[in-house]
């Protein structure tokens, strides 16, 4: 292991380890499922009580069953579903009770706007926050990743060039402070919209997470990277920008922002915005993230060639 800067585990006065698993979307579900296996382990393995929240999805029933199947395959414990289809539904005490006994909460992908409308600021949203505060792991993928921060990108243009007013902000759950999260980052070319967000709000760090990649954040401070891709962290706190003056749609000036590209094996201090440790794990990527069926097909092709 290459130690980069002094690192110490954050102390939580309550003695509870609070953990988020923020996934960039399209996580492997049929191969070795590295990211989802980590969620199951953090939730308690066979003794876990997992609550799936599929509210962001337009196909909530199918999505719920898909995750129930994969969590069962990965030897998780009991899996239940909390699906408030409207904001009024989020007052349901049965849903709140399910979340209050969960050891793991998993928020699926779909529409960030639906999550903001139906969950944020409701009893169900408060129960998710309580679950995190008492030590249950809270995970989210795609839209479920964006909702973790206090301010989230709910709509926005894609592309590499940051542009003025190219995105829309909505309220999130606020489980991670002073960070704005984007997902499908490399795959959908979202560098520009994330950079435009931190240019206008330089107190926020920008965090862009690739598909099949996750940020495991402990007590809001220490982030570990797992999965196939990378996590970009953008720090524009000392950057020069014309965000206050640029016209709508114009390319933004952003000079002096610091970008950290963090592959699996990276440990990062979100408080001090610095890398603290790195373990080279690239040789393990192929076996960790390529689905079993694909590896089997490659093996068969290789054998036939010989």
Residue pairs with C-beta under 8 A, 6 or more apart in sequence:
1 277
1 278
1 279
2 277
2 278
2 279
2 280
3 276
3 277
4 274
4 275
4 276
4 277
4 278
5 269
5 272
5 274
5 275
5 276
6 276
7 222
7 267
7 269
7 276
7 277
9 218
9 222
10 218
10 219
10 220
10 221
10 222
12 18
12 219
16 133
16 134
16 135
17 135
17 218
17 219
18 132
18 133
18 135
18 218
18 219
18 220
19 42
19 135
19 137
19 138
19 216
19 217
19 218
20 132
20 137
20 138
20 139
20 148
20 175
20 176
20 215
20 216
20 217
21 35
21 38
21 39
21 42
21 137
21 138
21 139
21 140
21 214
21 215
21 216
21 217
22 139
22 140
22 145
22 148
22 176
22 181
22 207
22 209
22 214
22 215
22 216
22 217
23 35
23 139
23 140
23 141
23 142
23 144
23 145
23 183
23 209
23 213
23 214
23 227
24 141
24 142
24 145
24 183
24 184
24 185
24 209
24 210
24 211
24 212
24 213
24 214
24 227
24 229
24 231
25 109
25 141
25 142
25 145
25 183
25 184
25 209
25 211
26 142
26 184
26 187
26 211
26 212
27 33
27 35
27 36
27 141
27 211
27 212
27 214
27 227
28 34
28 35
28 36
28 212
28 228
28 289
28 291
29 36
29 66
29 70
30 70
30 291
30 292
30 293
31 289
31 290
31 291
31 292
31 293
31 294
31 295
32 287
32 288
32 289
32 292
33 70
33 74
34 226
34 227
34 288
34 289
35 212
35 213
35 214
35 226
35 227
36 70
36 71
36 74
37 74
38 214
38 216
38 226
39 104
39 106
39 137
39 139
40 48
40 50
40 71
40 74
40 75
40 76
40 104
42 104
42 137
42 216
43 49
43 50
43 76
43 77
43 103
43 104
43 136
43 137
44 77
44 103
44 104
45 75
45 76
45 77
46 75
46 76
46 77
47 77
47 103
48 76
48 77
48 78
48 103
48 104
49 77
49 78
49 80
49 101
49 102
49 103
49 104
50 71
50 76
50 77
50 78
50 79
50 80
50 102
50 103
50 104
50 105
50 106
51 79
51 80
51 81
51 82
51 98
51 99
51 102
51 104
51 105
51 106
52 63
52 64
52 67
52 68
52 71
52 79
52 80
52 81
52 82
52 106
52 108
53 81
53 82
53 83
53 105
53 106
53 107
53 108
53 119
53 124
53 128
53 144
54 60
54 61
54 63
54 64
54 67
54 81
54 83
54 108
54 110
55 83
55 84
55 85
55 107
55 108
55 110
55 114
55 115
55 118
55 119
56 107
56 108
56 109
56 110
56 111
56 112
56 114
56 115
56 142
56 143
56 144
56 147
57 63
57 108
57 109
57 110
57 111
58 110
58 111
60 83
60 85
63 108
63 110
64 81
64 83
64 108
67 79
67 106
67 108
68 79
68 81
71 79
71 106
72 79
76 104
77 103
80 98
82 95
82 98
82 99
82 124
83 89
84 90
84 92
84 95
84 118
84 119
84 122
84 124
85 118
86 118
87 117
87 118
87 122
89 95
89 118
89 124
90 118
90 119
90 122
90 123
90 124
90 125
91 122
91 123
91 124
92 123
92 124
93 123
95 123
95 124
95 127
96 123
96 124
96 126
96 127
99 105
99 124
99 127
99 128
99 130
99 131
100 127
100 130
100 131
102 131
102 136
103 136
103 137
104 136
104 137
104 138
104 139
105 128
105 131
105 132
105 136
105 137
105 138
105 139
106 139
106 140
106 141
106 144
107 115
107 128
107 138
107 139
107 140
107 141
107 143
107 144
107 147
108 140
108 141
108 142
108 143
108 144
109 141
109 142
109 143
109 144
110 142
110 143
111 143
112 143
112 146
112 147
112 152
112 153
112 154
112 155
112 170
113 154
113 155
113 170
114 143
115 143
115 144
115 146
115 147
116 147
116 152
116 154
116 170
116 171
116 172
119 125
119 128
119 147
119 173
120 147
120 170
120 171
120 172
120 173
121 171
125 173
128 138
128 173
128 175
129 173
129 174
129 175
131 138
132 138
132 175
138 148
138 175
139 214
140 146
140 147
140 148
141 183
142 183
142 184
143 183
145 181
145 183
145 209
146 152
146 153
146 154
146 172
146 181
146 182
146 183
147 172
147 173
148 172
148 173
148 175
148 176
148 181
149 172
149 173
149 174
149 175
149 176
149 177
149 179
149 180
149 181
150 171
150 172
150 173
150 174
150 176
150 177
151 169
151 170
151 171
151 172
151 180
151 201
151 204
152 169
152 170
152 171
152 172
152 180
152 181
153 167
153 168
153 169
153 180
153 181
153 182
153 193
153 194
153 197
154 168
154 169
154 170
155 167
155 168
156 166
156 167
156 168
156 190
156 193
157 163
157 166
157 167
157 192
157 193
158 188
158 189
158 190
158 192
158 193
159 189
159 191
159 192
159 193
160 189
160 191
160 192
161 192
161 251
162 191
162 192
162 193
162 195
162 196
162 199
162 251
162 252
162 254
163 192
163 193
163 196
163 249
163 250
163 251
163 252
164 196
164 243
164 246
164 247
164 248
164 249
164 250
164 251
164 252
165 248
165 249
166 192
166 193
166 196
166 249
167 193
167 196
167 197
169 197
175 220
176 217
176 220
177 220
178 203
178 204
178 205
178 270
179 204
179 205
179 206
179 207
179 270
180 194
180 197
180 198
180 201
180 204
180 205
180 206
180 207
181 207
181 208
181 209
182 190
182 193
182 194
182 206
182 207
182 208
182 209
183 208
183 209
183 211
184 190
184 210
184 211
185 191
185 194
185 208
185 209
185 210
185 229
185 231
185 232
186 208
186 210
186 211
186 229
186 230
187 210
187 211
190 208
191 208
191 232
194 206
194 207
194 208
194 232
194 234
195 206
195 234
195 236
195 252
195 254
195 257
196 243
196 252
197 204
197 206
198 204
198 205
198 206
198 234
198 235
198 236
198 257
199 236
199 239
199 241
199 243
199 252
199 254
199 257
200 241
200 243
202 236
202 237
202 239
202 241
203 237
205 233
205 234
205 235
205 270
205 273
206 232
206 233
206 234
206 235
206 236
207 215
207 231
207 232
207 233
207 234
208 231
208 232
208 234
209 215
209 229
209 231
210 227
210 228
210 229
210 230
210 231
211 228
211 229
212 227
212 228
212 229
212 289
213 225
213 226
213 227
213 228
213 229
213 230
213 231
213 264
214 225
214 226
214 227
215 223
215 224
215 225
215 231
216 223
216 224
216 225
216 226
217 223
217 270
218 224
220 270
221 269
221 270
221 271
222 267
222 268
222 269
222 270
222 276
223 231
223 262
223 267
223 268
223 269
223 270
224 266
224 267
224 268
225 231
225 262
225 263
225 264
225 265
225 266
225 267
225 268
226 264
227 264
227 288
227 289
228 264
228 285
228 288
228 289
229 263
230 261
230 262
230 263
231 261
231 262
231 266
232 259
232 260
232 261
232 262
233 259
233 260
233 262
233 268
233 273
234 257
234 258
234 259
234 260
235 257
235 258
235 259
235 260
235 273
236 254
236 256
236 257
236 258
237 273
238 256
238 258
239 254
239 255
239 256
239 257
240 253
240 254
240 255
240 256
241 252
241 253
241 254
241 255
242 252
242 253
243 252
246 252
246 253
258 273
260 268
260 273
260 275
262 268
262 275
263 281
263 282
264 281
264 285
265 278
265 279
265 280
265 281
266 275
266 277
266 278
267 275
267 276
267 277
267 278
268 274
268 275
268 276
269 275
269 276
287 295
